[in-house]
Amino acid sequence: MSWIETSYMGRRGVARGAQGQTHEITEAVQGEYRYMYGPYVAPVLRIRPGDVVAAHTHDAFGGAIKTEADLPSKVLNMPFVNPQNGPVAVEGAEKGDVLAVRILSIVPRGPQPAGTTALIPEFGGLVATPTTAMLNAPLAEKVKKMEVTTAGVKFSDRITLPYEPFVGTLGVSPEIEAVSSLQPDYWGGNMDLPDVAPGAIVYFPVQHKDAYLYMGDCHGRQGDGELCGVAVEIPAVLTVQVDLIKGWSIPGVRLETEDFIMSVGSARPMEDAARMAYRDLIRWLVSDYGFDEAEAYFLCTQAGRVRVGNMVDPKYTLGASMLKSYIR
């Protein structure tokens, strides 16, 4: 039996993990890429639970940084970064449901060097920012381009890093807000969490009729924290399967792989994001796995794991996880 059959999506999804029709959102189909998550634009695609979507995503810069001479302050129009495909309307989705998004594959597209990272003024984990305001001058801008294929990320002539792709920005529309695609929260958004990768199923609390799924900002890889604020940003073909779960209410983003479950928190300061993630993980263990609260608290203390998504965005993202082998 595949682990997908035993997953929440497989057991409780409308489609029970069965794949439906396949759709493609090319650049022509998408037309205008979106820089906001919200309910105020028309969907580019309507799908049914179980359907598969292949989206042609841009990199975080919309392809504006073509060479290492293209400094971000000269070619970017902030805050128009993290262009998103979508929204995708999911038939039958209503507030109070859960949207399940299974990441099937992420394949680099476009000319090489396809990967971009950069130092951007007043943006990053170790510099002054508009939120953490200081008098010191920003670091000098710098752009680094890298060849990225499924065989690896050519960081330099000396170092080739493994290709470990994931989706940096993924989520559903809030009920009433229109929010920047740079912002993470309970709807998902710019979490920059490396576990949102092929092989994972990500669960989002539906806030708006038809859910309105947005996706983009794929990365070739990233270390914990996205320290300088920019991962290996790549344009990609992102392929996902989407299902719908009725009768399961969750407060924020959850994630499942073959080996672990994870709750995701996004907040500032970082310890509040960790608290949010661990609190939801404990409540998940209580509601679905037969623990009382104190026992779940003890277990998370001794066996919980924390993954740092980003420590640079308007809110920081952390994921608290528990191995399935401990809770089966």
C-alpha positions in Angstrom: 0.0 0.0 0.0 1.3 3.5 -0.9 1.6 5.9 1.9 -0.6 8.3 -0.1 -3.5 5.9 0.5 -3.0 6.2 4.3 -2.4 10.0 4.2 -5.1 12.5 5.2 -5.6 13.2 1.5 -5.9 9.5 0.6 -8.3 8.7 3.5 -10.4 11.8 3.7 -10.1 13.6 0.4 -13.0 13.9 -1.9 -10.9 12.1 -4.6 -9.2 9.8 -2.1 -5.9 10.4 -3.9 -7.1 9.3 -7.3 -5.8 11.6 -10.1 -8.3 13.3 -12.3 -7.8 15.6 -15.3 -4.5 17.2 -16.0 -4.3 21.0 -16.7 -1.5 23.3 -17.7 -1.1 26.9 -16.8 1.4 28.2 -19.3 2.5 31.8 -19.4 -0.1 32.5 -22.1 -2.9 30.9 -20.1 -1.8 32.8 -16.9 -1.5 36.1 -18.6 -1.0 38.5 -15.7 0.9 36.9 -12.8 -0.4 37.9 -9.4 1.5 39.6 -6.6 -1.3 39.4 -4.0 -3.2 36.6 -2.4 -6.9 37.6 -2.3 -10.4 36.9 -3.5 -10.7 39.9 -5.8 -9.5 38.6 -9.1 -11.0 36.0 -11.5 -9.6 32.5 -11.4 -7.4 31.5 -14.4 -8.5 27.9 -14.1 -11.3 25.8 -12.5 -10.6 22.3 -11.4 -12.2 19.4 -9.6 -10.8 17.6 -6.5 -8.2 15.1 -7.7 -7.1 17.1 -10.7 -3.4 17.8 -11.5 -2.1 21.2 -12.4 1.2 21.9 -14.1 2.1 25.6 -13.6 4.8 27.5 -15.5 6.2 29.6 -12.7 8.5 32.6 -12.9 11.4 33.1 -10.5 10.9 35.4 -7.6 12.1 38.3 -9.7 9.8 37.7 -12.7 12.9 37.0 -14.8 14.1 40.6 -14.4 17.6 39.7 -13.1 19.1 38.2 -16.3 22.9 38.7 -15.5 25.1 39.3 -12.6 25.3 43.0 -13.7 21.5 43.4 -13.2 21.4 44.9 -9.7 18.1 44.4 -7.9 17.7 48.1 -7.0 17.9 48.9 -10.7 15.7 46.2 -12.3 13.1 45.3 -9.7 9.9 47.3 -9.0 9.3 46.5 -5.3 7.1 45.2 -4.0 6.3 43.4 -7.2 8.2 40.2 -6.5 7.1 36.6 -6.0 4.8 36.4 -9.0 2.1 33.8 -8.6 0.2 31.5 -10.9 -3.5 31.4 -10.2 -5.8 31.8 -8.6 -7.1 28.2 -9.3 -10.7 27.7 -8.3 -11.4 24.3 -6.8 -15.0 23.0 -7.3 -16.9 22.5 -4.0 -14.4 24.2 -1.7 -16.1 26.2 1.1 -14.9 28.0 4.2 -14.1 25.5 6.9 -12.8 22.8 4.4 -9.2 21.9 3.9 -7.4 22.1 0.6 -4.8 19.3 0.1 -1.9 20.1 -2.3 0.4 17.2 -3.2 3.7 18.4 -4.7 4.5 16.0 -7.6 7.5 17.6 -9.3 9.5 20.8 -9.7 11.5 21.0 -12.9 13.7 24.0 -13.9 12.7 25.7 -17.1 14.2 28.5 -19.2 17.8 29.3 -20.3 20.8 28.6 -18.1 22.0 29.9 -15.7 18.5 29.4 -14.4 19.3 30.0 -10.7 19.6 33.5 -9.1 20.5 34.7 -5.6 21.3 38.2 -4.5 22.1 40.6 -1.8 19.3 43.2 -1.7 19.6 46.5 0.3 17.8 46.3 3.6 16.7 42.7 3.1 18.2 39.6 4.8 18.7 37.9 8.1 22.0 39.6 9.1 21.4 43.2 8.0 19.3 46.2 9.0 15.8 46.2 7.5 12.9 48.7 7.5 11.4 46.5 10.3 14.7 46.3 12.2 15.9 49.8 11.6 19.5 50.7 12.2 21.9 53.5 11.1 24.5 51.4 9.4 24.7 51.4 5.7 23.3 48.5 3.7 25.6 45.8 2.3 26.8 46.3 -1.3 24.4 44.8 -3.8 25.6 41.6 -5.4 24.0 39.0 -7.8 25.0 35.4 -8.2 23.8 33.3 -11.2 24.0 29.5 -11.1 23.3 26.7 -13.5 20.4 24.6 -12.0 19.4 21.2 -13.4 17.9 18.1 -11.8 21.5 16.9 -11.5 22.6 19.7 -9.2 23.1 23.4 -8.5 26.5 24.6 -9.7 27.3 27.0 -6.8 30.8 27.5 -8.1 33.6 25.7 -10.0 34.5 24.2 -6.6 31.0 23.3 -5.2 28.0 21.6 -6.8 25.1 21.3 -4.4 22.3 18.7 -4.6 19.1 19.8 -6.4 16.5 19.9 -3.6 13.7 21.9 -5.0 10.6 23.2 -3.1 7.9 25.8 -3.5 8.6 29.0 -1.7 5.2 30.6 -1.9 2.0 28.5 -1.9 -1.4 29.0 -0.4 -5.1 29.9 -0.6 -6.9 33.2 -0.6 -7.8 34.9 2.7 -11.5 35.5 3.2 -11.4 39.3 2.9 -7.8 40.5 2.9 -5.7 41.1 -0.2 -2.1 40.4 1.1 1.3 40.6 -0.5 2.8 37.5 -1.9 5.8 38.3 0.3 3.8 37.6 3.4 3.2 34.2 5.1 0.4 33.4 7.6 -2.4 31.0 8.2 -3.3 30.9 4.5 0.2 29.8 3.5 2.0 32.4 1.3 5.7 33.1 1.3 6.7 30.4 3.9 10.0 29.5 2.2 9.8 26.2 3.9 12.1 23.6 2.3 9.7 20.7 3.3 7.1 22.0 0.8 8.8 19.8 -1.7 8.1 16.9 -4.0 6.7 14.0 -1.9 4.9 16.3 0.5 1.2 17.0 0.9 0.4 20.5 2.2 -2.9 21.2 3.9 -4.5 24.7 3.9 -7.6 26.0 5.7 -10.1 27.2 3.1 -11.2 30.7 3.8 -13.1 31.6 0.6 -15.5 29.8 -1.8 -13.5 27.7 -4.3 -10.4 28.1 -2.2 -8.4 30.1 -4.8 -5.0 28.4 -4.9 -1.9 30.5 -5.7 1.5 29.1 -6.4 5.0 30.3 -7.4 8.5 31.3 -6.2 10.1 27.9 -6.8 13.6 27.3 -5.4 16.4 25.0 -6.5 17.5 24.6 -2.9 17.8 26.6 0.3 19.5 26.3 3.7 17.5 26.7 6.9 16.4 30.4 7.3 17.0 31.7 3.8 19.7 33.7 5.5 20.4 36.4 3.0 16.8 36.6 2.0 17.1 35.0 -1.4 17.4 31.3 -2.1 18.4 29.7 -5.4 15.4 31.3 -7.2 14.3 29.4 -10.4 11.6 29.5 -13.0 10.1 26.1 -13.1 7.3 23.8 -14.1 5.5 23.0 -10.8 3.2 20.1 -10.9 0.7 19.5 -8.1 -2.4 17.4 -7.4 -5.2 19.1 -5.6 -7.8 17.5 -3.4 -10.5 18.7 -1.0 -11.2 17.5 2.6 -14.6 18.1 4.1 -15.2 18.1 7.8 -11.6 18.8 8.9 -11.0 22.2 10.5 -7.4 23.3 10.9 -6.2 26.7 12.2 -3.3 27.1 9.8 -0.9 25.2 7.4 -0.1 21.6 8.1 2.1 19.3 6.1 2.5 15.5 5.8 5.2 13.3 4.2 5.7 9.5 4.3 7.8 9.9 7.4 6.4 12.9 9.5 3.6 15.3 10.2 4.3 19.0 10.6 2.5 22.1 11.8 3.6 25.5 10.4 3.6 28.8 12.3 4.4 32.3 10.8 4.9 35.2 13.2 7.4 37.7 14.6 9.3 37.3 16.8 10.6 33.9 15.7 9.9 32.3 19.1 6.2 33.1 18.6 6.3 31.2 15.2 7.8 28.2 17.0 5.1 28.4 19.8 2.3 28.6 17.2 3.7 25.6 15.3 4.3 23.5 18.4 0.9 24.3 19.9 -0.9 23.2 16.8 1.3 20.0 16.6 0.4 19.2 20.2 -3.3 19.8 19.6 -3.1 17.6 16.4 -1.6 14.8 18.4 -4.4 15.1 20.9 -7.2 15.3 18.4 -6.1 12.6 15.9 -3.5 10.4 17.6 -5.0 9.6 21.0 -2.6 11.6 23.3 -3.6 13.7 26.2 -2.2 17.2 26.2 0.5 16.7 28.8 1.7 13.5 27.1 1.9 15.2 23.8 3.7 18.1 25.3 6.3 15.7 26.8 6.7 13.9 23.5 7.3 17.1 21.5 9.8 18.2 24.2 11.8 14.9 23.7 11.2 14.1 20.0 9.9 17.2 18.2 11.9 18.8 15.4 11.9 22.4 14.2 12.6 23.5 10.6 13.3 27.1 9.9 11.6 28.3 6.7 12.5 32.0 6.5 13.9 34.5 9.0 13.7 37.4 6.6 10.1 38.1 5.5 7.5 40.3 7.2 6.7 37.2 9.3 9.1 34.3 10.1 8.0 30.7 9.3 8.9 27.6 11.3 7.6 24.1 11.0 7.3 21.8 14.1 7.3 18.1 13.2 6.9 14.6 14.7 8.0 11.3 13.1 5.1 9.0 12.3 7.0 6.1 13.6 6.5 7.4 17.2 2.7 8.0 16.8 1.3 5.2 14.7 
